[in-house]
Amino acid sequence: MATTVETQERERVRALLGRVRSEGRAALTAPEGKIIADAYGITVPGEGLARDVDEAVALADRLGGSVVLKIVSPDILHKTDAGGVVVGVSGAQEVRAAFCSIVKNAKAYAPDARIEGVQVQQLVPPGTEVIVGAVTDPAFGKVVAFGLGGVLVEVLKDITFRLAPVTADEASSMLDSIGAAEILKGVRGAPAVDRWALAEQIRRVSDLVTDFPEIAEVDLNPVIASPDGAVAADIRILLSTEEVKPRRRYSRQEILVSMRRLMEPRSVAVIGASNEQGKIGNSVMRNLIDGGFAGEIHPVNPRADDILGRKAYKSVTDVPGEVDVAVFAIPAKFVASALQEVGRKGIPNAVLIPSGFAETGEQALQDEIVTIAEQYGVRLLGPNIYGYYSTGQDLCATFCTPYDVKGPVALTSQSGGIGMAILGFARSTKTGVSAIVGLGNKSDIDEDDLLTWFGEDPHTECIAMHLEDLKDGRAFVEAARATVPRKPVVVLKAGRTSAGARAAGSHTGALAGDDAVYDDILRQAGVIRAPGLNDMLEYARALPVLPAPKGDNVVIITGAGGSGVLLSDAIVDNGLSLMEIPPDLDTAFKAFIPPFGAAGNPIDITGGEPPSTYEATIRLGMEDPRIHALVLGYWHTIVTPPMVFAELTARVVEEFRARGIEKPVVASLAGDTEVEEACAYLFERGVVAYPYTTERPVAVLGAKYRWARAAGLLGGGR
């Protein structure tokens, strides 16, 4: 996005930043901040720098009214902590006293600090205090922030983030994304703030950090928002002290070409293949052969002529024909030289199973293999991974247990342990997968590469990813935005507690803990964030089963009043809307339930009802076009046993599906252990059902709704 700042003003800022950096400083003084604010149209109060008491008195007189005095020192970052701020000073006598007090306090606080003078600033009239800022996030780069400001900023931590640069509309949307959004609109008779002026402060800060990547953080706190505008009472700007090496980027087409050869290979070489049981190279070979991979399998081992009945080669360069993937099952110290041979052979993908790289402190060894790979154009998966599964190709390139249940879910994990949890869950729940991929150290291939591929893969309908970090958050967001309109993307982001927040030199930086930024930006990308591992796996399993909702009206039909109350709570917790039942529909439901039941929503048919009551009410829920989703609560009775309920429900849903009427239907089954079999039966037939829980089925429904909104299928999207 082109900025509106004139070239001359940008050059003025560039010269100022160059001078600050040449002096070895990372923090700009307040007068320097004022120069930048003026250049970018960031509204600040009238002010000036006083180098002595007489200048301070003259400045205060010229500005008129009450003023604020602040110490100006390149060595004092937190002025308030140093006793370097006095607010509400008026008259020559008060100005003189405040000036002397500030200078004295600053010298006591930091005896060696360079003191350039005292800033004399107009006192901004009262208003709503907010914070506007920008920070450099390790994953996403420049992000802008907006939230409740002033003294409450680090107490309430009511703040939202967007990728920079932001458009005017995106800046405006930030005003509605904080918990205290209603305050900005005016509460208890207070007038609303000038939203345009406030959004403009956000946009201009965004332009500033986009134009000058060397700016690490910007902090406007507080910004005083009122009906008459938005004024930044204080501006703090910090510069980066280190150069960030740009990551090599690949075009979408380059990613798709290499990922196709990785996920749909015709020929695989196993470097370090072995006849010896217990060796990783033996396990990989057995999995490839026993898994039924139809392509060529070439064992590579300089000390063997034959491995598992297949000709072995001394070097990968000896393998005849083209090879799509080289799987490494050799110690880390031998990987670099073998990778050179892979590069000379022209193999486009290397799957690095061995550990002993950056995860154990051997960063130099990992950097070496990355350099080699870039030299030859080889994409690296790993190192330090369990391998990968591509079930459409009957490919099991891993030393772990095989898995061959084909289906629509692609799963990735940064951790080997999590990968095996995925495998066990998939097997126990009969979840069909299109792929399971380990990412490990992510020396090269990472989530955005795989997301780009799975977004196009016809075998994949839902992507679920466990990640601890993102190397290139912007590339991931780009891939997610391209994928979400067609397929749900579920993410389990580890490290969401405050223990992961990094230290920073500004309010904005302190609030921009990793998780706060991840949470906002992943949501804006349309990603469904799972709170835990089991949630991620259940979302991945269930989302392809449920049809997309066509509206917001959710109806609960339950055989137990207690379940109805809990299901209603879950509806609210997951941001869903309980339908207000119109009179005609209320009458229609009442025709099927006993007098001591309850229509309305939830619709309580009571627990002693026969199968015909369940069927009639579910049928009505499917039939009425005003109802968009059904939540069923079943209570185990002998009158309507679990499998009877499951069979009738599945039959009714299938009947309407055959007529072209599809709605998401989820169910909570309470009862003896027979309900487990009933839930499995329902799941296999397109009704997402869980035993012993009212929260899980509604959480899955909520995830489906979040995706539908992000994909633009419902109102109120990203």
TORMARFI-631646 format. One record per residue (C-alpha): residue in one letter; x negated, y negated, z negated; residue number from 1. Coordinates in steps of 0.001 Angstrom, whole numbers, plus 500000, padded with zeros to 6 digits. Each point is the difference from the previous one (the first is absolute). Example, Ala and Ser with C-alpha at 12.3 -4.5 7.8 and 13.67 -1.06 7.14 Angstrom:
REC;A;487700;504500;492200;1
REC;S;498630;496560;500660;2
//
This chain:
REC;M;500000;500000;500000;1
REC;A;498532;496672;501032;2
REC;T;499777;497472;497222;3
REC;T;501214;496422;500195;4
REC;V;496768;498586;498557;5
REC;E;498076;497725;502363;6
REC;T;496565;501126;501163;7
REC;Q;498402;496938;498428;8
REC;E;501469;500860;496578;9
REC;R;498886;503630;500289;10
REC;E;496465;498893;500814;11
REC;R;500054;497704;496975;12
REC;V;500948;502956;497817;13
REC;R;497391;502195;501672;14
REC;A;497277;497461;499226;15
REC;L;501146;499715;496382;16
REC;L;499993;503766;499472;17
REC;G;496588;500258;501642;18
REC;R;498608;497401;497608;19
REC;V;501467;501762;496956;20
REC;R;498514;503326;501076;21
REC;S;496631;498420;500755;22
REC;E;499934;498779;496395;23
REC;G;500505;503586;498822;24
REC;R;503443;499261;498585;25
REC;A;503052;502261;500148;26
REC;A;502516;497558;498490;27
REC;L;501122;496691;501447;28
REC;T;500538;496994;497769;29
REC;A;503402;498347;499739;30
REC;P;499057;497068;502302;31
REC;E;498731;502516;502573;32
REC;G;503263;501890;499657;33
REC;K;501840;496725;500637;34
REC;I;498117;499522;503272;35
REC;I;501068;503461;501181;36
REC;A;503580;499490;498800;37
REC;D;500247;496769;501969;38
REC;A;498588;501662;503108;39
REC;Y;502606;502787;499870;40
REC;G;502947;497901;498917;41
REC;I;500190;501611;496562;42
REC;T;501850;497454;497901;43
REC;V;498068;498879;496912;44
REC;P;500429;496974;497686;45
REC;G;498186;496733;500543;46
REC;E;496601;500188;498327;47
REC;G;496402;498848;499969;48
REC;L;496614;500760;498458;49
REC;A;498799;497758;497176;50
REC;R;496280;500134;499267;51
REC;D;500264;497769;496932;52
REC;V;502605;498658;497605;53
REC;D;500577;496751;501880;54
REC;E;500697;501860;503269;55
REC;A;502475;502228;498130;56
REC;V;501877;496981;498641;57
REC;A;500104;498381;503453;58
REC;L;501220;503189;501655;59
REC;A;502721;500543;497398;60
REC;D;501186;496425;500482;61
REC;R;500115;500408;503788;62
REC;L;501896;503296;499822;63
REC;G;502503;498544;497514;64
REC;G;501977;501750;497278;65
REC;S;498695;502946;498012;66
REC;V;496979;501886;501292;67
REC;V;498121;503257;499412;68
REC;L;496250;500044;499404;69
REC;K;497944;503090;500898;70
REC;I;496284;500718;499747;71
REC;V;498225;500415;503366;72
REC;S;497094;502433;499861;73
REC;P;498845;502680;502445;74
REC;D;498933;502036;496967;75
REC;I;503323;499938;498095;76
REC;L;502595;502160;501693;77
REC;H;502664;500070;497289;78
REC;K;500453;496355;499045;79
REC;T;502659;500555;497338;80
REC;D;497818;502504;498124;81
REC;A;497282;497345;499856;82
REC;G;502336;497393;498549;83
REC;G;499612;498170;503257;84
REC;V;503627;499050;500665;85
REC;V;502157;497310;498402;86
REC;V;503587;499536;501249;87
REC;G;502289;496984;499777;88
REC;V;497513;497175;499476;89
REC;S;501115;496401;500529;90
REC;G;498370;496636;499318;91
REC;A;496322;499035;500012;92
REC;Q;499396;500939;496375;93
REC;E;501380;503542;500387;94
REC;V;498111;500496;503267;95
REC;R;496702;498974;498363;96
REC;A;500569;502303;497049;97
REC;A;501011;502944;502201;98
REC;F;497000;499498;502311;99
REC;C;497517;500053;497121;100
REC;S;501690;502982;498350;101
REC;I;499980;502071;503205;102
REC;V;496317;499353;500720;103
REC;K;499050;500777;496395;104
REC;N;501990;503262;500013;105
REC;A;498491;501085;503323;106
REC;K;496441;499428;498768;107
REC;A;500703;501967;496854;108
REC;Y;501607;502835;502014;109
REC;A;497190;500246;502582;110
REC;P;496959;497910;499044;111
REC;D;498218;500673;503287;112
REC;A;502996;499313;502230;113
REC;R;499711;497324;502656;114
REC;I;502714;497410;499380;115
REC;E;500949;497983;503072;116
REC;G;502674;497948;498277;117
REC;V;503652;500145;499070;118
REC;Q;502908;500437;502388;119
REC;V;502820;497536;499395;120
REC;Q;503258;501352;501426;121
REC;Q;503596;498824;500116;122
REC;L;502214;501870;497545;123
REC;V;502478;501997;502073;124
REC;P;503641;499594;498879;125
REC;P;501519;503069;498300;126
REC;G;501265;502860;502133;127
REC;T;499812;503767;500354;128
REC;E;496436;501246;499644;129
REC;V;498944;502631;502535;130
REC;I;496729;501377;501290;131
REC;V;498915;500123;503638;132
REC;G;496752;501699;500856;133
REC;A;497986;502340;502143;134
REC;V;497581;502778;499188;135
REC;T;497727;502355;501928;136
REC;D;501237;503521;499384;137
REC;P;497498;502861;500552;138
REC;A;502504;501931;502124;139
REC;F;502150;497351;501651;140
REC;G;497662;497023;500317;141
REC;K;501595;496590;499608;142
REC;V;503368;500057;498231;143
REC;V;502058;497061;498808;144
REC;A;501803;499945;496670;145
REC;F;502963;498204;498522;146
REC;G;501549;500250;496559;147
REC;L;501085;498359;496811;148
REC;G;497146;497746;498904;149
REC;G;498688;497739;497288;150
REC;V;499318;501489;496588;151
REC;L;502293;502981;500694;152
REC;V;498130;501267;503041;153
REC;E;497931;502696;498301;154
REC;V;502683;500821;497426;155
REC;L;502919;500738;502308;156
REC;K;497899;500991;503023;157
REC;D;502984;499247;502211;158
REC;I;498189;499823;503326;159
REC;T;500311;501239;503581;160
REC;F;497496;500456;502822;161
REC;R;499897;499886;503807;162
REC;L;497288;500607;502565;163
REC;A;498469;496778;501294;164
REC;P;500747;498285;502269;165
REC;V;503686;499626;499184;166
REC;T;502653;498488;502211;167
REC;A;502352;497327;498693;168
REC;D;502713;502668;499614;169
REC;E;497673;502331;498098;170
REC;A;498963;497163;497695;171
REC;S;503658;499197;499364;172
REC;S;500760;503664;499256;173
REC;M;497427;499930;497200;174
REC;L;502160;497547;498072;175
REC;D;502712;502665;499758;176
REC;S;497630;502872;499171;177
REC;I;499166;499102;496398;178
REC;G;502078;500907;496988;179
REC;A;500580;496338;499168;180
REC;A;501306;499151;503481;181
REC;E;503286;498686;498575;182
REC;I;498123;497288;498091;183
REC;L;498879;498497;503287;184
REC;K;503621;499799;501142;185
REC;G;501000;498057;496893;186
REC;V;501495;501462;496824;187
REC;R;502104;498499;497185;188
REC;G;500559;496779;501876;189
REC;A;496369;499504;501035;190
REC;P;499528;499013;503653;191
REC;A;498448;502372;502532;192
REC;V;496398;499414;501030;193
REC;D;498964;498881;503475;194
REC;R;499557;503453;501536;195
REC;W;498508;498724;503243;196
REC;A;497311;498025;498188;197
REC;L;499150;502974;497808;198
REC;A;499847;502419;502937;199
REC;E;497777;497511;501820;200
REC;Q;497508;500048;497124;201
REC;I;499839;503797;500373;202
REC;R;499621;499856;503773;203
REC;R;497262;497368;499891;204
REC;V;497975;501975;497455;205
REC;S;500433;503000;502301;206
REC;D;498678;497973;502942;207
REC;L;497019;498848;497956;208
REC;V;498775;503473;499006;209
REC;T;500656;501321;503510;210
REC;D;497853;497266;501528;211
REC;F;497224;500446;497426;212
REC;P;499439;503668;499042;213
REC;E;497139;498908;497716;214
REC;I;502614;498637;497574;215
REC;A;500487;502811;497484;216
REC;E;502804;498499;497896;217
REC;V;502284;496990;499949;218
REC;D;502026;499056;496945;219
REC;L;502637;497274;499939;220
REC;N;501199;500173;496412;221
REC;P;502222;498522;499054;222
REC;V;501911;498849;503020;223
REC;I;502798;497764;498742;224
REC;A;503095;500744;502079;225
REC;S;502933;497592;499877;226
REC;P;502874;498883;502230;227
REC;D;497617;497382;501422;228
REC;G;497121;502259;501020;229
REC;A;497206;502239;498725;230
REC;V;496752;498571;498660;231
REC;A;496902;502005;499039;232
REC;A;498888;498539;496689;233
REC;D;496778;501999;500056;234
REC;I;498038;501672;502786;235
REC;R;497199;502496;499539;236
REC;I;498023;501484;502893;237
REC;L;497402;502766;499688;238
REC;L;497632;501138;502750;239
REC;S;498842;503531;500680;240
REC;T;496476;500754;498863;241
REC;E;499452;503015;502254;242
REC;E;500378;500850;503643;243
REC;V;502557;502704;500834;244
REC;K;498953;502357;502765;245
REC;P;502892;500318;502445;246
REC;R;501342;503494;500495;247
REC;R;499840;501458;503479;248
REC;R;503473;499865;501527;249
REC;Y;501451;502278;502657;250
REC;S;502832;499192;502369;251
REC;R;503292;501842;499682;252
REC;Q;499263;501889;503205;253
REC;E;496523;501019;498811;254
REC;I;501493;501300;496753;255
REC;L;502690;502010;501785;256
REC;V;497497;501574;502395;257
REC;S;497620;501148;497243;258
REC;M;502795;501064;497626;259
REC;R;501634;502084;502723;260
REC;R;496793;501977;500437;261
REC;L;499702;500348;496210;262
REC;M;503583;501102;499363;263
REC;E;500549;501925;503260;264
REC;P;496564;501471;500740;265
REC;R;499325;502590;502674;266
REC;S;496575;500914;498664;267
REC;V;498535;499929;496475;268
REC;A;496403;500574;498908;269
REC;V;499229;500983;496397;270
REC;I;496517;498789;499017;271
REC;G;498847;502208;497142;272
REC;A;502276;502927;500867;273
REC;S;499176;503063;497936;274
REC;N;500679;503737;499720;275
REC;E;499531;499822;496230;276
REC;Q;503209;499971;497983;277
REC;G;500161;497174;497489;278
REC;K;498241;497558;502317;279
REC;I;501963;496994;501214;280
REC;G;498921;500765;503554;281
REC;N;501490;503477;499703;282
REC;S;503294;498724;498589;283
REC;V;500389;497421;502769;284
REC;M;499342;502627;502672;285
REC;R;502470;502445;498463;286
REC;N;502701;497351;499727;287
REC;L;499545;498959;503612;288
REC;I;500102;503589;501257;289
REC;D;502657;501385;497645;290
REC;G;502149;496889;500402;291
REC;G;500487;500781;503655;292
REC;F;498257;496995;501556;293
REC;A;500265;500623;503731;294
REC;G;497089;497798;501029;295
REC;E;496342;500894;500148;296
REC;I;498149;500537;496715;297
REC;H;496208;499691;500138;298
REC;P;497934;500926;496916;299
REC;V;496679;498144;499704;300
REC;N;497233;501506;497857;301
REC;P;496314;500145;500972;302
REC;R;499502;503245;498055;303
REC;A;502871;502074;501417;304
REC;D;500877;501493;503380;305
REC;D;503548;501006;499165;306
REC;I;502467;498692;497406;307
REC;L;503313;501750;499405;308
REC;G;499825;501581;503418;309
REC;R;499238;496779;501866;310
REC;K;496764;498940;501675;311
REC;A;498061;497590;497783;312
REC;Y;497877;497147;501355;313
REC;K;496710;498701;498623;314
REC;S;501079;496412;500577;315
REC;V;503251;498287;500895;316
REC;T;498251;498750;503140;317
REC;D;499879;503634;501185;318
REC;V;503784;500407;499909;319
REC;P;501350;500203;503573;320
REC;G;502593;497516;501249;321
REC;E;501700;497141;498186;322
REC;V;500602;500106;496249;323
REC;D;502666;497786;498400;324
REC;V;499149;500427;496307;325
REC;A;496898;500979;498053;326
REC;V;500771;501217;496468;327
REC;F;497000;499630;497673;328
REC;A;499499;502636;497314;329
REC;I;496352;499300;499165;330
REC;P;498309;498203;497070;331
REC;A;500043;496190;500096;332
REC;K;496234;499700;500604;333
REC;F;500311;501780;503372;334
REC;V;503024;498080;501276;335
REC;A;498149;497063;501614;336
REC;S;497817;502130;502272;337
REC;A;502931;502245;500986;338
REC;L;502101;496899;500693;339
REC;Q;497318;498807;502428;340
REC;E;500525;503232;501934;341
REC;V;503773;499553;499905;342
REC;G;499533;496533;501452;343
REC;R;497704;501223;502767;344
REC;K;502534;502707;500831;345
REC;G;502699;497335;500392;346
REC;I;502341;501445;497372;347
REC;P;502458;497224;499017;348
REC;N;500904;501139;496467;349
REC;A;498045;501294;497010;350
REC;V;501815;501429;496974;351
REC;L;497628;499688;497045;352
REC;I;500944;502414;497227;353
REC;P;496772;499729;497934;354
REC;S;499746;497811;496914;355
REC;G;496889;498224;498766;356
REC;F;500433;496618;501641;357
REC;A;501309;496682;498650;358
REC;E;502160;501728;497392;359
REC;T;496822;501195;498247;360
REC;G;498110;496749;500484;361
REC;E;498363;500995;503288;362
REC;Q;501262;496932;501863;363
REC;A;496879;499799;502180;364
REC;L;500598;503528;501275;365
REC;Q;503592;499123;500859;366
REC;D;498923;496767;501702;367
REC;E;497544;502021;502086;368
REC;I;502637;502353;501374;369
REC;V;502351;497095;500727;370
REC;T;497250;498294;502000;371
REC;I;499337;503198;501960;372
REC;A;503691;500507;500675;373
REC;E;500457;496428;501250;374
REC;Q;496927;500396;502233;375
REC;Y;501551;502999;501757;376
REC;G;503684;499077;499730;377
REC;V;500848;502871;497647;378
REC;R;502950;499511;497636;379
REC;L;499395;501369;496488;380
REC;L;502636;501604;497775;381
REC;G;498605;500107;496460;382
REC;P;497525;500799;498574;383
REC;N;500975;501735;496749;384
REC;I;503276;501530;501216;385
REC;Y;501830;503324;500031;386
REC;G;500489;499784;503765;387
REC;Y;503294;499693;501816;388
REC;Y;503024;501899;501277;389
REC;S;501778;499356;503301;390
REC;T;502830;502507;499993;391
REC;G;501204;499239;503521;392
REC;Q;496675;501375;501207;393
REC;D;499897;502844;497421;394
REC;L;496835;498260;498876;395
REC;C;498701;500536;496483;396
REC;A;496568;498343;499877;397
REC;T;499463;500243;496245;398
REC;F;498410;502193;497352;399
REC;C;503235;500002;497966;400
REC;T;503037;502240;500290;401
REC;P;501709;500000;503399;402
REC;Y;503411;498456;500648;403
REC;D;502105;500587;503074;404
REC;V;503568;498834;499259;405
REC;K;500648;497570;502837;406
REC;G;502190;496978;499468;407
REC;P;500345;496235;500306;408
REC;V;497884;498725;497087;409
REC;A;496404;498764;500301;410
REC;L;498108;499738;496706;411
REC;T;496614;498463;499248;412
REC;S;497972;499660;496826;413
REC;Q;496824;498258;498987;414
REC;S;499412;502607;497292;415
REC;G;499386;503709;500463;416
REC;G;501888;500839;496821;417
REC;I;503015;498033;501163;418
REC;G;499720;501742;503362;419
REC;M;500334;503357;498333;420
REC;A;502974;498750;497967;421
REC;I;501580;499033;503327;422
REC;L;499327;503468;501329;423
REC;G;501527;501716;496970;424
REC;F;503066;497768;500040;425
REC;A;500517;500568;503716;426
REC;R;499822;503753;499529;427
REC;S;502272;500180;496936;428
REC;T;502661;497767;501565;429
REC;K;499644;501428;503521;430
REC;T;499263;496515;501281;431
REC;G;499074;500170;503651;432
REC;V;496991;497879;500891;433
REC;S;498505;498716;503230;434
REC;A;496643;499338;498356;435
REC;I;498142;499817;496693;436
REC;V;496807;497926;500185;437
REC;G;497274;499298;497467;438
REC;L;498325;496593;500186;439
REC;G;497411;500129;497223;440
REC;N;497461;497179;500170;441
REC;K;501558;498502;503145;442
REC;S;496631;499198;501536;443
REC;D;501824;499380;503279;444
REC;I;503450;501474;500699;445
REC;D;502515;498762;497461;446
REC;E;503713;499493;499453;447
REC;D;500559;497502;502795;448
REC;D;498478;502391;502585;449
REC;L;502201;502867;498854;450
REC;L;503065;497795;499647;451
REC;T;499518;498800;503574;452
REC;W;499862;503622;501181;453
REC;F;502877;501318;497900;454
REC;G;502123;497055;501110;455
REC;E;499770;501333;503566;456
REC;D;499908;503724;499201;457
REC;P;503307;501590;501126;458
REC;H;499610;502736;497364;459
REC;T;499970;497484;497117;460
REC;E;503122;498320;498597;461
REC;C;498666;498789;496636;462
REC;I;496497;499061;498811;463
REC;A;498945;500195;496336;464
REC;M;496592;498760;498857;465
REC;H;498165;500157;496696;466
REC;L;497361;497278;499824;467
REC;E;497706;498481;497423;468
REC;D;499075;497016;502151;469
REC;L;500164;498694;503542;470
REC;K;496805;499160;501850;471
REC;D;501861;497751;502403;472
REC;G;503352;498976;498594;473
REC;R;500819;497834;502997;474
REC;A;499506;502871;502438;475
REC;F;502227;502161;497797;476
REC;V;502729;497332;499924;477
REC;E;499791;499679;503772;478
REC;A;500364;503771;500425;479
REC;A;502836;500155;497453;480
REC;R;501952;497215;501683;481
REC;A;499725;501866;503292;482
REC;T;501103;503299;498430;483
REC;V;502721;499068;497497;484
REC;P;502680;499060;502565;485
REC;R;499899;503642;501135;486
REC;K;498848;502043;497005;487
REC;P;499837;499612;496211;488
REC;V;496557;499470;498484;489
REC;V;499644;500982;496324;490
REC;V;496936;498949;498007;491
REC;L;498775;501075;496575;492
REC;K;497461;497353;498988;493
REC;A;497872;501070;497067;494
REC;G;498631;497422;497555;495
REC;R;503101;497905;499395;496
REC;T;499163;499014;496414;497
REC;S;498380;496768;498891;498
REC;A;496785;501875;499257;499
REC;G;499279;499792;503716;500
REC;A;500316;496211;500187;501
REC;R;496769;498233;500831;502
REC;A;498521;497041;498193;503
REC;A;500490;496681;501746;504
REC;G;499215;496338;499586;505
REC;S;503514;498620;500527;506
REC;H;503586;500583;498893;507
REC;T;500876;501295;503466;508
REC;G;497072;502420;499977;509
REC;A;500820;501268;496519;510
REC;L;503572;500685;501046;511
REC;A;498988;501681;503241;512
REC;G;499175;503342;498421;513
REC;D;499753;502690;502643;514
REC;D;503442;501405;499313;515
REC;A;501851;496702;500052;516
REC;V;498738;499299;503513;517
REC;Y;500514;503580;501185;518
REC;D;503553;500062;498684;519
REC;D;501097;496841;501795;520
REC;I;498211;500577;503275;521
REC;L;500929;503671;500329;522
REC;R;503623;499013;499442;523
REC;Q;499753;497308;502666;524
REC;A;498561;502592;502395;525
REC;G;503119;502128;499448;526
REC;V;498148;502741;498114;527
REC;I;501872;501998;497344;528
REC;R;497844;500059;496908;529
REC;A;500341;503102;497834;530
REC;P;499487;499605;496230;531
REC;G;498374;503416;499585;532
REC;L;498682;503066;501803;533
REC;N;503158;502069;499682;534
REC;D;502055;497018;501175;535
REC;M;497839;499646;503100;536
REC;L;500377;503670;500818;537
REC;E;503745;500022;499397;538
REC;Y;500498;496882;502128;539
REC;A;497977;501603;502780;540
REC;R;501991;503199;499753;541
REC;A;503414;498340;499825;542
REC;L;499863;496973;502289;543
REC;P;499980;502002;503259;544
REC;V;503030;501939;498724;545
REC;L;502200;496957;499373;546
REC;P;501587;498063;502879;547
REC;A;499516;496241;499933;548
REC;P;502811;498112;498232;549
REC;K;502114;497624;502080;550
REC;G;501021;497730;497126;551
REC;D;499651;499268;496289;552
REC;N;503136;501618;498528;553
REC;V;499033;502917;497760;554
REC;V;502688;502137;498343;555
REC;I;499489;502438;497109;556
REC;I;502236;503079;499806;557
REC;T;499396;501939;496804;558
REC;G;501434;502854;497999;559
REC;A;498551;498627;496757;560
REC;G;500556;496526;498580;561
REC;G;496610;499990;498268;562
REC;S;498192;500735;503230;563
REC;G;502004;497235;501664;564
REC;V;498708;497438;497500;565
REC;L;496376;501106;500465;566
REC;L;500379;500076;503774;567
REC;S;501421;496464;499865;568
REC;D;496951;498862;498010;569
REC;A;497729;501619;502570;570
REC;I;501857;498214;502811;571
REC;V;499244;496632;498377;572
REC;D;496407;500964;499160;573
REC;N;499335;500815;503650;574
REC;G;501480;496831;501419;575
REC;L;503070;501682;501488;576
REC;S;503581;498723;500056;577
REC;L;502959;501828;498488;578
REC;M;502905;499434;502335;579
REC;E;503015;498118;498689;580
REC;I;502754;502431;500900;581
REC;P;502870;498248;501840;582
REC;P;503570;500778;498827;583
REC;D;500904;502261;502929;584
REC;L;496876;502119;499556;585
REC;D;500548;500120;496241;586
REC;T;503500;501363;500610;587
REC;A;498658;502558;502463;588
REC;F;497474;501348;497463;589
REC;K;502595;500095;497214;590
REC;A;502100;502368;502087;591
REC;F;497331;502692;499504;592
REC;I;498991;499572;496370;593
REC;P;501915;500792;496780;594
REC;P;501704;497219;498029;595
REC;F;497329;500165;497316;596
REC;G;497266;499503;502638;597
REC;A;498915;496563;501144;598
REC;A;499841;498393;503391;599
REC;G;498069;496785;500483;600
REC;N;496253;500540;500383;601
REC;P;498731;502420;498693;602
REC;I;502904;502225;501019;603
REC;D;500326;502492;497120;604
REC;I;501865;503110;501149;605
REC;T;499280;501660;496583;606
REC;G;498162;503246;499446;607
REC;G;502842;502492;500032;608
REC;E;501073;499398;503579;609
REC;P;500006;502762;502621;610
REC;P;497877;499952;503154;611
REC;S;502880;498478;501960;612
REC;T;499745;496737;497990;613
REC;Y;496279;499694;500657;614
REC;E;500566;500722;503675;615
REC;A;502898;497571;500407;616
REC;T;498219;497099;498340;617
REC;I;496704;500615;501827;618
REC;R;501913;500259;503259;619
REC;L;501683;496670;499311;620
REC;G;496635;498432;499188;621
REC;M;498571;501234;503289;622
REC;E;503047;498968;501999;623
REC;D;500479;496397;498870;624
REC;P;497734;497727;502097;625
REC;R;499778;497452;497185;626
REC;I;497981;502461;497914;627
REC;H;496368;500155;501126;628
REC;A;498374;502461;497566;629
REC;L;501169;502605;497479;630
REC;V;498483;500935;496655;631
REC;L;501464;503248;498635;632
REC;G;499913;501012;496356;633
REC;Y;500744;503696;499400;634
REC;W;500669;501674;496651;635
REC;H;499621;503771;499824;636
REC;T;503277;501750;499202;637
REC;I;501379;503461;500679;638
REC;V;502902;498331;501796;639
REC;T;497597;498622;502603;640
REC;P;496699;501918;499821;641
REC;P;496817;498356;501288;642
REC;M;499717;501906;503282;643
REC;V;503678;499428;500733;644
REC;F;499419;496255;499570;645
REC;A;496852;500162;502149;646
REC;E;501662;501945;502801;647
REC;L;503077;497784;500204;648
REC;T;497923;496827;499884;649
REC;A;497623;501182;502724;650
REC;R;502944;501128;502146;651
REC;V;501812;496668;499739;652
REC;V;496830;497996;500732;653
REC;E;499181;502204;503000;654
REC;E;503549;499708;501317;655
REC;F;499818;496210;500009;656
REC;R;496499;500075;501434;657
REC;A;501333;502039;502916;658
REC;R;502586;497248;500520;659
REC;G;497252;497367;500129;660
REC;I;500638;498682;496472;661
REC;E;496743;499995;498047;662
REC;K;499529;498501;496554;663
REC;P;497301;500572;497408;664
REC;V;501320;502367;497320;665
REC;V;498030;500735;496824;666
REC;A;501021;502141;497059;667
REC;S;499185;500487;496330;668
REC;L;500827;503457;498672;669
REC;A;500301;500626;496264;670
REC;G;500382;503538;498753;671
REC;D;498342;503321;499391;672
REC;T;497100;501241;502097;673
REC;E;502351;500918;502856;674
REC;V;500029;496337;500978;675
REC;E;496389;500352;501177;676
REC;E;500999;502400;502767;677
REC;A;502931;497743;500879;678
REC;C;497681;496987;500346;679
REC;A;497630;501908;502280;680
REC;Y;502977;501081;502138;681
REC;L;501206;496388;500298;682
REC;F;496550;498619;500773;683
REC;E;499587;502420;502888;684
REC;R;503296;498759;501431;685
REC;G;499436;496276;499893;686
REC;V;501258;499113;496513;687
REC;V;497207;498834;497692;688
REC;A;500790;501666;496677;689
REC;Y;498166;500343;496689;690
REC;P;500763;501944;496831;691
REC;Y;499879;498523;496498;692
REC;T;499475;496385;501065;693
REC;T;502183;497043;500881;694
REC;E;497059;497719;500734;695
REC;R;498162;501914;502742;696
REC;P;502746;500298;502667;697
REC;V;500858;496300;499684;698
REC;A;496309;499018;500117;699
REC;V;499667;501892;503285;700
REC;L;503128;498299;501326;701
REC;G;498533;496661;498915;702
REC;A;496795;500776;501909;703
REC;K;502032;500768;503109;704
REC;Y;501813;496693;499641;705
REC;R;496713;498118;499562;706
REC;W;498696;501506;503197;707
REC;A;503244;499256;501872;708
REC;R;499754;496337;498992;709
REC;A;496319;499779;500935;710
REC;A;500747;501647;503350;711
REC;G;502659;497400;500723;712
REC;L;502874;502496;499890;713
REC;L;501755;498077;497212;714
REC;G;500172;496361;498991;715
REC;G;497467;498476;497621;716
REC;G;496877;501559;501498;717
REC;R;496343;499219;499280;718
//
